Amino acid sequence: MPNTSPQHIVRSYDDDLKRLLEMISRMGGLAERQVADSAQALMRRDTELAADVVQRDAALDEMEREVEAFCVRLLALRQPMAQDLRLIIACMKISQDLERIGDYARNGAKRAIVVSQQPSLGSFNGFARMAEMVQENLKDAIDALVEGDAAKADAVWAADAPIDGIYNGIFREMLTFMMEDPRNITSATHLLFIAKNMERIGDHATNIAERVHFAVLGKMLTEERPKADVSASAVVRPPGE
Amino acid sequence: MPNTSPQHIVRSYDDDLKRLLEMISRMGGLAERQVADSAQALMRRDTELAADVVQRDAALDEMEREVEAFCVRLLALRQPMAQDLRLIIACMKISQDLERIGDYARNGAKRAIVVSQQPSLGSFNGFARMAEMVQENLKDAIDALVEGDAAKADAVWAADAPIDGIYNGIFREMLTFMMEDPRNITSATHLLFIAKNMERIGDHATNIAERVHFAVLGKMLTEERPKADVSASAVVRPPGE
């Protein structure tokens, strides 16, 4: 006979919030995996893994919709106030960031397929480091949310600048490859976009950290974030010019 | 003596929703202007206008925070249900899209400054058309929200494919410029990113349209959107190869 005692029928409000955090945690886990696999596909020239990443992206879109639907129900039925309300809104916005991170990982995976069919260009060391740092920031930002740990969120926020630094190095390296030999141009262009995608994933991890800070403390991280991506202003000259 | 009759003190719930739509409308207007000015700065080699765009971006960040704070108050004080709740949530998510659109416009403006200091590369016709179409979609998406017009939102959703088509053409054109002469590489790379930024602004306009559709009708636009950006898989060969 099914257990129909009231405590099993009526889920508590705390359980609802816990479930919401679990949903975001699961979504964050998938986003991290997409970022990791997209980078692995590039580095191992693994076109099957890249195709898997492209395929799996739809799951993140679906999860964003599930988070929204769950939050709408929570808002309508529980009418939360103050900190809980901030938390629910942060979760909805974070799911939007995670969905976008998935888009960047998918785009990177598509490009990894093209790059794998072109001649090699240098090492992937910079890409590997960027991917690791971005994944770590993303994981820490989601952990900060689940643990309600504003200090951890602030650490993510401060850790974005080195990622921008690596990106700037890759930008210059790729332009140099292009200038050395026009046959490098297709590959170097896709690699540039892959690096830019990772840099933007890092920005979204930072956005998530800002939202966690606000959800936990009720105050914005107002200070201007240390931003070190100067590549939008970069000029690289052909060798010998 | 100030007018203190109750109808002037207690703003009605409808007034609140109207004010929220006005906030989004104003934010959308600024985002459109940023996109337009970023494109104009490129086309006219106007570095002052580009610097204005970079400067003005902080206002969009601030507006996103204002929208969120207003929505939080609305949710806490009015405890809206069903369609109103969907509308408020859509507005919060749309403000996040508009903030991101601003980031792309700012990044494009920074790159326009670099491009203006480099030798000319072909015409800006493709960029001009892309910018116009993206602005129009953005404007229509916001109008659809304010007017509660799902059909208008659906039209925006369907109008993204031609933008992707122009982007694909620019991608190939820029790679060809790079292959013809290494001195074109810096400029062509920044132009590639500018075009990609516009394409992504177009994607965000489509996201906004999807959110409007859902807010108005309570149903997702589930059909897969016609997506015509194939540049992530593009291979361009050097001339004569």
HADDOCK unambig.tbl for C-alpha pairs under 7 A between the chains (distance, minus, plus):
assign (segid A and resid 76 and name CA) (segid B and resid 81 and name CA) 5.77 0.50 0.50
assign (segid A and resid 79 and name CA) (segid B and resid 79 and name CA) 6.16 0.50 0.50
assign (segid A and resid 81 and name CA) (segid B and resid 76 and name CA) 5.76 0.50 0.50
assign (segid A and resid 93 and name CA) (segid B and resid 93 and name CA) 6.87 0.50 0.50
assign (segid A and resid 107 and name CA) (segid B and resid 232 and name CA) 6.59 0.50 0.50
assign (segid A and resid 110 and name CA) (segid B and resid 232 and name CA) 5.90 0.50 0.50
assign (segid A and resid 110 and name CA) (segid B and resid 233 and name CA) 6.25 0.50 0.50
assign (segid A and resid 111 and name CA) (segid B and resid 232 and name CA) 5.20 0.50 0.50
assign (segid A and resid 111 and name CA) (segid B and resid 233 and name CA) 5.91 0.50 0.50
assign (segid A and resid 114 and name CA) (segid B and resid 233 and name CA) 5.88 0.50 0.50
assign (segid A and resid 179 and name CA) (segid B and resid 182 and name CA) 5.02 0.50 0.50
assign (segid A and resid 182 and name CA) (segid B and resid 179 and name CA) 5.01 0.50 0.50
assign (segid A and resid 182 and name CA) (segid B and resid 238 and name CA) 6.11 0.50 0.50
assign (segid A and resid 183 and name CA) (segid B and resid 238 and name CA) 6.16 0.50 0.50
assign (segid A and resid 186 and name CA) (segid B and resid 235 and name CA) 5.93 0.50 0.50
assign (segid A and resid 186 and name CA) (segid B and resid 236 and name CA) 6.02 0.50 0.50
assign (segid A and resid 232 and name CA) (segid B and resid 107 and name CA) 6.60 0.50 0.50
assign (segid A and resid 232 and name CA) (segid B and resid 110 and name CA) 5.91 0.50 0.50
assign (segid A and resid 232 and name CA) (segid B and resid 111 and name CA) 5.19 0.50 0.50
assign (segid A and resid 233 and name CA) (segid B and resid 110 and name CA) 6.26 0.50 0.50
assign (segid A and resid 233 and name CA) (segid B and resid 111 and name CA) 5.92 0.50 0.50
assign (segid A and resid 233 and name CA) (segid B and resid 114 and name CA) 5.88 0.50 0.50
assign (segid A and resid 235 and name CA) (segid B and resid 186 and name CA) 5.92 0.50 0.50
assign (segid A and resid 236 and name CA) (segid B and resid 186 and name CA) 6.02 0.50 0.50
assign (segid A and resid 238 and name CA) (segid B and resid 182 and name CA) 6.07 0.50 0.50
assign (segid A and resid 238 and name CA) (segid B and resid 183 and name CA) 6.15 0.50 0.50
